Amino acid sequence: MDQLRTREVDLRFQHRERARNNEFSPIWQGTLDAVFKDVAPYYDIASDFASLGLCSRWRRRFVTWVDIGSGGRVLDVCAGTNGVGIALLRRQPDLNVFAIDRSAAMQEVGQQRARARGFQIQSFIDDVHELPFDENSFDVVTLQFASRHLRVVDVFSEIHRVLKPGGRFYHCDMLKPESPVVARLYNTYLKACVSGTAFAFRSGSEARSCVDYFVRAIDLFYSAAELSELLDNIGFSDVACQSATGGIVASHRGLKR
């Protein structure tokens, strides 16, 4: 596969990943860095504004689902402003939390937020498609609200590699609704709210130029059922899914045997 690992996955997923990569690669490799640098200072407020407050609620539900023992090692992939890591540390302060994100600007805000609350999160600025960690390093890996911007077969395979045997991967994102009617309504809403949020927060030209991309990224992404199947295909077992709001958002959990 072009620019993708040759890991054996179902042909349906190979074709979808090739289509996503071919269409979005220029945005993934350049534009999004500028977008997240621009939005980093107001990312959390803007996310709640665009989602009518649902983003924070989804994160709280997601973090509640994460099961990890005392002193466990957690890796938050595409950690952004460390919303997940901070929430986990609030619940269980003795965790060892690591954060990785390609955006230094987002992690700078995230580190400021963590320090302000008295938490320490070890930060790495790197490409999440090749995680800079040894095999069997983490008890839990989390990934929220970023997969539609990634080559997910590569990233999920890397997450499987760095998890310890018996470790769990927790994932949450906006997904493609299975109902065509819900999908059309959602696309209309998404385009309007992204445009409105960019205007309200006076986002830069890069962010404004990505309005159509954010809608198209959902169109070419996976439904909740497809993502469950993909996780199983990559090698996770006991895959479970919690879906909300007509399949627009779903959380998944997979175990590494």
VOROVO-959874 format. One record per residue (C-alpha): residue in one letter; residue number from 1; x, y, z. Coordinates in Angstrom, 1 decimal. Layout:
<selums>
  resn  resi      c1      c2      c3
     a   NUM       X       Y       Z
...
</selums>
This chain:
<selums>
  resn  resi      c1      c2      c3
     m     1     0.0     0.0     0.0
     d     2     1.3     3.5    -0.8
     q     3     2.8     5.1     2.2
     l     4     1.1     2.5     4.4
     r     5     2.6    -0.5     6.2
     t     6     2.1    -3.8     4.4
     r     7     0.5    -5.4     7.4
     e     8    -2.1    -7.9     6.3
     v     9    -5.6    -6.4     6.8
     d    10    -8.9    -7.0     5.1
     l    11    -8.9    -5.7     1.5
     r    12   -11.9    -3.4     2.4
     f    13    -9.8    -1.6     5.0
     q    14    -6.8    -1.4     2.7
     h    15    -8.9     0.2     0.0
     r    16   -10.5     2.7     2.4
     e    17    -7.1     3.6     3.9
     r    18    -5.7     4.1     0.4
     a    19    -8.6     6.4    -0.6
     r    20    -8.2     8.4     2.6
     n    21    -4.5     8.7     2.3
     n    22    -4.7     9.7    -1.4
     e    23    -7.3    12.4    -0.7
     f    24    -6.1    13.8     2.6
     s    25    -2.3    13.4     2.6
     p    26    -1.5    17.0     1.6
     i    27    -3.7    18.3     4.5
     w    28    -2.4    15.8     7.0
     q    29     1.2    16.5     6.1
     g    30     1.0    20.3     6.2
     t    31    -2.2    22.2     6.7
     l    32    -3.3    20.6     9.9
     d    33    -0.1    21.6    11.7
     a    34    -0.9    25.2    10.9
     v    35    -4.5    24.7    11.9
     f    36    -3.7    23.3    15.4
     k    37    -1.0    25.9    16.0
     d    38    -3.6    28.5    15.3
     v    39    -6.4    27.0    17.4
     a    40    -4.3    25.7    20.3
     p    41    -5.0    28.6    22.7
     y    42    -8.8    28.3    22.4
     y    43    -9.2    24.7    21.3
     d    44   -11.0    23.4    24.3
     i    45   -13.5    26.3    24.5
     a    46   -14.1    26.1    20.7
     s    47   -14.7    22.4    20.9
     d    48   -17.4    22.8    23.5
     f    49   -18.8    25.8    21.5
     a    50   -19.1    23.8    18.3
     s    51   -20.5    20.7    20.0
     l    52   -23.0    22.7    22.2
     g    53   -21.1    21.4    25.3
     l    54   -21.2    17.8    24.3
     c    55   -17.5    17.5    23.8
     s    56   -16.7    17.7    27.5
     r    57   -19.5    15.3    28.3
     w    58   -18.2    12.7    25.8
     r    59   -14.7    13.0    27.3
     r    60   -16.1    12.4    30.8
     r    61   -17.9     9.3    29.7
     f    62   -14.9     8.1    27.8
     v    63   -12.5     8.5    30.8
     t    64   -15.0     6.8    33.1
     w    65   -14.8     3.7    30.9
     v    66   -11.0     3.5    31.2
     d    67    -9.9     0.7    33.7
     i    68    -6.4     0.8    35.0
     g    69    -4.7    -0.2    38.2
     s    70    -2.8     1.9    40.7
     g    71     0.5     3.2    39.3
     g    72    -0.3     2.0    35.8
     r    73     1.4     3.4    32.7
     v    74    -0.9     5.3    30.3
     l    75    -0.1     6.6    26.9
     d    76    -2.4     9.2    25.5
     v    77    -2.0     9.4    21.7
     c    78    -2.8    12.7    19.9
     a    79    -3.1    14.1    23.4
     g    80    -3.7    17.7    22.2
     t    81    -4.3    19.8    25.3
     n    82    -4.1    16.8    27.7
     g    83    -7.8    16.7    28.4
     v    84    -7.8    12.9    28.8
     g    85    -4.6    12.7    30.8
     i    86    -5.7    15.4    33.2
     a    87    -9.1    13.7    33.7
     l    88    -7.4    10.4    34.4
     l    89    -5.0    11.9    36.9
     r    90    -7.9    13.7    38.7
     r    91    -9.5    10.3    39.1
     q    92    -6.3     8.4    39.9
     p    93    -3.3    10.7    40.8
     d    94    -0.7     7.9    41.0
     l    95    -0.9     7.0    37.3
     n    96     2.2     7.5    35.1
     v    97     0.8     9.4    32.1
     f    98     2.6    10.0    28.9
     a    99     1.3    12.2    26.1
     i   100     2.3    12.2    22.5
     d   101     1.2    14.7    19.8
     r   102     2.7    16.1    16.6
     s   103     1.6    19.6    17.5
     a   104     4.0    21.4    19.8
     a   105     1.6    24.2    20.2
     m   106    -1.2    22.0    21.5
     q   107     1.1    20.2    23.9
     e   108     2.4    23.5    25.2
     v   109    -1.1    24.4    26.2
     g   110    -1.6    20.9    27.5
     q   111     1.4    21.1    29.7
     q   112     0.4    24.5    31.1
     r   113    -3.0    23.0    31.9
     a   114    -1.5    20.0    33.7
     r   115     1.0    22.0    35.7
     a   116    -1.7    24.5    36.8
     r   117    -3.5    21.5    38.4
     g   118    -0.4    20.1    40.0
     f   119    -0.1    17.1    37.6
     q   120     3.0    15.8    35.7
     i   121     2.5    14.4    32.2
     q   122     5.5    13.4    30.2
     s   123     5.3    15.0    26.8
     f   124     6.6    13.8    23.4
     i   125     6.4    15.7    20.2
     d   126     6.5    13.1    17.4
     d   127     4.7    11.3    14.6
     v   128     2.2     8.9    16.1
     h   129     2.3     6.6    13.1
     e   130     5.7     5.4    14.5
     l   131     5.5     5.6    18.2
     p   132     8.9     6.1    19.9
     f   133     8.4     3.5    22.6
     d   134     9.4    -0.1    23.1
     e   135     7.1    -3.1    22.7
     n   136     5.0    -4.0    25.8
     s   137     5.5    -0.5    27.4
     f   138     2.0     0.5    28.5
     d   139    -0.9    -0.8    30.5
     v   140    -3.4     1.4    28.7
     v   141    -3.4     3.5    25.5
     t   142    -6.0     6.2    24.8
     l   143    -6.9     8.0    21.7
     q   144    -9.7    10.5    21.4
     f   145   -11.0    12.9    18.7
     a   146    -8.1    12.5    16.3
     s   147    -8.3     9.2    14.3
     r   148   -10.1    10.7    11.3
     h   149    -6.9    12.7    10.7
     l   150    -4.7     9.6    10.8
     r   151    -3.7     6.5     8.9
     v   152    -5.5     4.4    11.4
     v   153    -4.2     1.0    10.4
     d   154    -0.7     2.2    11.0
     v   155    -1.5     4.0    14.3
     f   156    -3.7     1.2    15.7
     s   157    -1.0    -1.4    14.8
     e   158     1.6     0.7    16.7
     i   159    -0.7     1.0    19.7
     h   160    -1.1    -2.8    19.7
     r   161     2.7    -3.1    19.6
     v   162     3.4    -0.8    22.6
     l   163     0.7    -2.3    24.8
     k   164     1.6    -4.9    27.3
     p   165     0.0    -8.3    27.0
     g   166    -3.4    -7.8    28.8
     g   167    -3.3    -4.1    28.2
     r   168    -6.2    -2.2    26.8
     f   169    -6.7     0.4    24.0
     y   170    -9.5     2.9    24.5
     h   171   -10.6     4.9    21.5
     c   172   -13.3     7.6    21.0
     d   173   -14.0     9.7    17.9
     m   174   -16.7    11.2    15.7
     l   175   -17.5     8.5    13.2
     k   176   -19.5     8.0    10.0
     p   177   -23.2     7.5    10.9
     e   178   -24.6     4.2     9.6
     s   179   -27.9     5.8     8.6
     p   180   -27.7     7.8     5.4
     v   181   -30.4    10.2     6.7
     v   182   -28.4    10.9     9.9
     a   183   -25.2    11.2     7.8
     r   184   -26.8    13.9     5.6
     l   185   -28.1    15.9     8.6
     y   186   -24.9    15.5    10.4
     n   187   -22.8    16.8     7.4
     t   188   -25.0    19.8     7.1
     y   189   -24.7    20.6    10.8
     l   190   -21.0    19.9    10.9
     k   191   -20.2    22.3     8.0
     a   192   -22.3    25.0     9.6
     c   193   -20.9    24.7    13.0
     v   194   -17.3    24.5    11.9
     s   195   -17.8    27.6     9.7
     g   196   -19.5    29.4    12.6
     t   197   -16.9    28.4    15.1
     a   198   -14.1    29.6    12.8
     f   199   -15.9    32.9    12.4
     a   200   -16.7    33.3    16.1
     f   201   -13.1    32.7    17.3
     r   202   -11.5    34.6    14.3
     s   203    -9.6    31.5    13.2
     g   204    -6.8    31.9    10.7
     s   205    -7.0    31.2     7.0
     e   206    -5.7    27.6     7.3
     a   207    -8.5    26.7     9.7
     r   208   -11.2    28.4     7.6
     s   209    -9.9    26.6     4.5
     c   210   -10.4    23.2     6.2
     v   211   -14.2    23.4     6.6
     d   212   -14.9    21.1     3.7
     y   213   -12.1    18.8     4.8
     f   214   -13.6    18.2     8.2
     v   215   -16.9    17.1     6.6
     r   216   -15.2    15.0     4.0
     a   217   -13.0    13.3     6.6
     i   218   -16.1    12.0     8.3
     d   219   -17.6    10.8     4.9
     l   220   -14.5     8.7     4.3
     f   221   -14.1     7.4     7.8
     y   222   -15.5     4.4     9.5
     s   223   -18.8     3.6    11.2
     a   224   -18.9     2.3    14.7
     a   225   -19.4    -1.3    13.5
     e   226   -16.6    -1.0    10.9
     l   227   -14.2     0.3    13.4
     s   228   -15.0    -2.6    15.7
     e   229   -14.2    -4.9    12.9
     l   230   -11.0    -3.1    12.0
     l   231    -9.7    -3.4    15.6
     d   232   -10.4    -7.1    15.6
     n   233    -8.7    -7.4    12.2
     i   234    -5.6    -5.7    13.5
     g   235    -5.3    -8.1    16.4
     f   236    -7.3    -6.7    19.3
     s   237    -9.6    -9.1    21.1
     d   238   -12.7    -8.7    23.2
     v   239   -13.6    -5.5    21.2
     a   240   -16.5    -3.6    22.8
     c   241   -18.3    -0.5    21.6
     q   242   -20.4     2.2    23.2
     s   243   -22.2     4.4    20.7
     a   244   -24.1     7.6    21.2
     t   245   -26.1    10.2    19.3
     g   246   -27.1     8.0    16.4
     g   247   -23.6     6.7    15.8
     i   248   -22.1    10.1    15.4
     v   249   -19.7     9.4    18.3
     a   250   -18.6     6.1    19.6
     s   251   -16.1     4.7    22.1
     h   252   -14.2     1.4    21.5
     r   253   -12.2    -0.8    23.8
     g   254    -9.8    -3.6    22.7
     l   255    -7.6    -6.0    24.6
     k   256    -4.1    -7.1    23.6
     r   257    -3.7   -10.8    24.4
</selums>
